[in-house]
């Protein structure tokens, strides 16, 4: 089955104010209980776990997930959370509140797996962790999953109770449905699992002044969202709470606890490992935030260059050529370019730099139809430092309040994806592009990375898909960096400058193959004005042709290898 599903399986969930208040009380109680356990772990246990009670399951960098050896019995929810609901039920709460309380799974005996506990640190800043970790809609869910590899392949917000505020742009409280598909090694025998949960994220300040980022998930059972047996899914459940706290050494301390029920007949050892993989994925949240920052800078600089062109002004690259002549030296270290040394153009500032002054980064974005794609971009050292220093808190606030200071409905409300008419749900990807102009701009901005025109008349592309069905493409950027946002805008206005497309070379690789194709990039060379310059120009053209032939040969080998493989048959339990 391909994810994300085209037709939304559930309509938006309608909640009464009493139900919203009850769900908020449950998540708040879980958060407070987790903070108490963290303080006990730090101040009483001195950050040490009893090896007789806890066994390590998964480790990544400085973060480890443990499972409890001895099972405990009692309430799954925090003590005072269960006490609140039991007390309320005894005192005769109203029907709406009683219904909300009854939908929350509270008993440990309903959960087959042992308790999981994660402790450790993540290198980075707290705001970066939250910026890369929050998921408040399908797009952010798929984008985070592409970075964190947490096996989440679908996720829809069914009801938003609370959204972001200027003081806390990471805040979200609502009902969410998510789908988890498993690793390729067991994908042929294990069916996808879905989960219906209350999701709560944001920032929390403890009474002692400690500032925490939190991510709370608690399974619920709603009659309007039954198990999707017709789609070969098993309904699972979980109760988890992440705490992130800024440490003094430039790292973020992580404390997480979780219970999980995989559903179906999955072996406990496989289920425990799968859940641990998802939980420990948070160690990549800073990497996700960095990728989102780079994408923000690429779009921002491209929009600035487009505006300068429209006003008849020169771009930064054109001004550099005018003042310094032809570019035969690195834009950062000023070292002269030599033969057999690669040169690249920064995709943010458009400066031509040598191989020592740039780095390659893979960034991910969402195309139409919720297809996740990744591209390799070249970023110079200066722009890398600048992107690292961007304030993630301000970026999150800008994304949430880009519509004249009001919360961005497109980011946090997905009811437009459920268009009820006589024919049932409508595919969100079939909606008019006018209603999602920002998404079109982002797609057109990066479309040239995967569908560019070769200056030699050759077009090579290779795409792959993950085993659980989510289509993911990986490609290389063209050697001559074209302002793709300008390209898409000019295409729509029917006034395309043909010079924009000169020197574009497609360099695609397949994510199925572990061998990446060799990268070749040549500096932009203007027409020669003298005999010596003509010889240099001719020599560089010969080098480009030779490298192009080698590149095409490697792509052909990889394509033949991919075509020779066949997808496995699927059956599951």
WOLINWO-V611568 format. One record per residue. N is the residue number from 1. OMEGA is omega in whole degrees, 0 to 359 (999 if undefined). Layout:
[[N OMEGA] [N OMEGA]]
This chain:
[[1 183] [2 177] [3 356] [4 182] [5 182] [6 180] [7 180] [8 184] [9 183] [10 172] [11 175] [12 181] [13 178] [14 182] [15 174] [16 176] [17 179] [18 178] [19 178] [20 180] [21 181] [22 178] [23 178] [24 178] [25 181] [26 182] [27 177] [28 178] [29 177] [30 179] [31 180] [32 178] [33 179] [34 177] [35 177] [36 179] [37 178] [38 179] [39 177] [40 179] [41 183] [42 190] [43 181] [44 183] [45 178] [46 177] [47 179] [48 178] [49 177] [50 182] [51 177] [52 182] [53 185] [54 180] [55 181] [56 180] [57 185] [58 178] [59 174] [60 182] [61 181] [62 181] [63 182] [64 175] [65 181] [66 172] [67 181] [68 182] [69 180] [70 180] [71 176] [72 183] [73 182] [74 183] [75 176] [76 179] [77 176] [78 186] [79 183] [80 175] [81 178] [82 180] [83 179] [84 182] [85 179] [86 179] [87 181] [88 181] [89 181] [90 184] [91 175] [92 176] [93 179] [94 187] [95 183] [96 180] [97 178] [98 179] [99 179] [100 180] [101 182] [102 181] [103 182] [104 179] [105 187] [106 188] [107 181] [108 184] [109 177] [110 183] [111 187] [112 186] [113 177] [114 179] [115 178] [116 181] [117 179] [118 178] [119 178] [120 182] [121 174] [122 178] [123 179] [124 181] [125 184] [126 181] [127 177] [128 178] [129 181] [130 180] [131 180] [132 188] [133 186] [134 176] [135 184] [136 176] [137 182] [138 183] [139 180] [140 177] [141 180] [142 180] [143 178] [144 180] [145 179] [146 177] [147 188] [148 183] [149 182] [150 173] [151 174] [152 185] [153 178] [154 179] [155 182] [156 175] [157 181] [158 176] [159 175] [160 178] [161 177] [162 180] [163 183] [164 174] [165 177] [166 179] [167 180] [168 180] [169 178] [170 186] [171 174] [172 174] [173 181] [174 177] [175 183] [176 175] [177 181] [178 178] [179 179] [180 173] [181 193] [182 183] [183 184] [184 183] [185 181] [186 183] [187 183] [188 183] [189 182] [190 181] [191 177] [192 176] [193 173] [194 184] [195 175] [196 190] [197 164] [198 179] [199 179] [200 178] [201 177] [202 180] [203 183] [204 176] [205 182] [206 179] [207 180] [208 177] [209 179] [210 181] [211 182] [212 161] [213 184] [214 178] [215 186] [216 176] [217 180] [218 181] [219 175] [220 178] [221 181] [222 182] [223 180] [224 179] [225 183] [226 177] [227 185] [228 180] [229 180] [230 178] [231 178] [232 177] [233 174] [234 181] [235 176] [236 179] [237 178] [238 174] [239 188] [240 176] [241 174] [242 170] [243 177] [244 181] [245 180] [246 176] [247 184] [248 185] [249 179] [250 178] [251 180] [252 179] [253 183] [254 174] [255 181] [256 175] [257 186] [258 164] [259 181] [260 175] [261 185] [262 185] [263 180] [264 184] [265 178] [266 177] [267 183] [268 182] [269 178] [270 180] [271 179] [272 179] [273 180] [274 178] [275 179] [276 177] [277 179] [278 182] [279 186] [280 179] [281 181] [282 180] [283 178] [284 184] [285 177] [286 177] [287 176] [288 179] [289 179] [290 177] [291 178] [292 177] [293 179] [294 178] [295 179] [296 180] [297 179] [298 181] [299 182] [300 180] [301 178] [302 178] [303 178] [304 179] [305 177] [306 180] [307 179] [308 178] [309 180] [310 180] [311 179] [312 180] [313 179] [314 174] [315 180] [316 181] [317 180] [318 178] [319 179] [320 179] [321 182] [322 185] [323 186] [324 180] [325 184] [326 185] [327 174] [328 179] [329 182] [330 180] [331 180] [332 183] [333 179] [334 177] [335 181] [336 177] [337 180] [338 179] [339 177] [340 174] [341 185] [342 175] [343 182] [344 178] [345 180] [346 181] [347 179] [348 184] [349 178] [350 175] [351 176] [352 185] [353 180] [354 184] [355 180] [356 186] [357 178] [358 176] [359 179] [360 178] [361 174] [362 177] [363 185] [364 177] [365 183] [366 176] [367 175] [368 182] [369 178] [370 176] [371 181] [372 178] [373 176] [374 179] [375 175] [376 178] [377 178] [378 182] [379 179] [380 183] [381 182] [382 180] [383 176] [384 178] [385 180] [386 179] [387 179] [388 183] [389 177] [390 181] [391 181] [392 179] [393 180] [394 178] [395 178] [396 178] [397 179] [398 179] [399 183] [400 185] [401 180] [402 182] [403 175] [404 175] [405 178] [406 180] [407 181] [408 183] [409 181] [410 183] [411 190] [412 178] [413 182] [414 181] [415 178] [416 177] [417 180] [418 182] [419 185] [420 173] [421 183] [422 182] [423 180] [424 183] [425 180] [426 179] [427 180] [428 182] [429 181] [430 181] [431 181] [432 180] [433 180] [434 181] [435 180] [436 183] [437 179] [438 178] [439 179] [440 180] [441 180] [442 180] [443 180] [444 179] [445 184] [446 182] [447 181] [448 178] [449 184] [450 179] [451 180] [452 184] [453 183] [454 177] [455 178] [456 179] [457 180] [458 179] [459 181] [460 177] [461 179] [462 181] [463 178] [464 179] [465 178] [466 187] [467 181] [468 170] [469 180] [470 183] [471 178] [472 179] [473 179] [474 183] [475 177] [476 181] [477 177] [478 184] [479 177] [480 188] [481 178] [482 177] [483 189] [484 176] [485 176] [486 180] [487 182] [488 180] [489 180] [490 178] [491 180] [492 179] [493 176] [494 176] [495 184] [496 174] [497 184] [498 180] [499 181] [500 189] [501 180] [502 174] [503 180] [504 183] [505 179] [506 178] [507 186] [508 175] [509 178] [510 178] [511 179] [512 180] [513 178] [514 181] [515 180] [516 179] [517 181] [518 182] [519 174] [520 178] [521 181] [522 178] [523 177] [524 184] [525 178] [526 181] [527 182] [528 180] [529 180] [530 181] [531 179] [532 178] [533 178] [534 179] [535 178] [536 180] [537 180] [538 179] [539 180] [540 176] [541 178] [542 179] [543 179] [544 179] [545 180] [546 180] [547 178] [548 179] [549 178] [550 180] [551 180] [552 179] [553 180] [554 178] [555 179] [556 178] [557 181] [558 179] [559 178] [560 179] [561 180] [562 181] [563 180] [564 180] [565 180] [566 180] [567 180] [568 175] [569 187] [570 170] [571 185] [572 178] [573 999]]
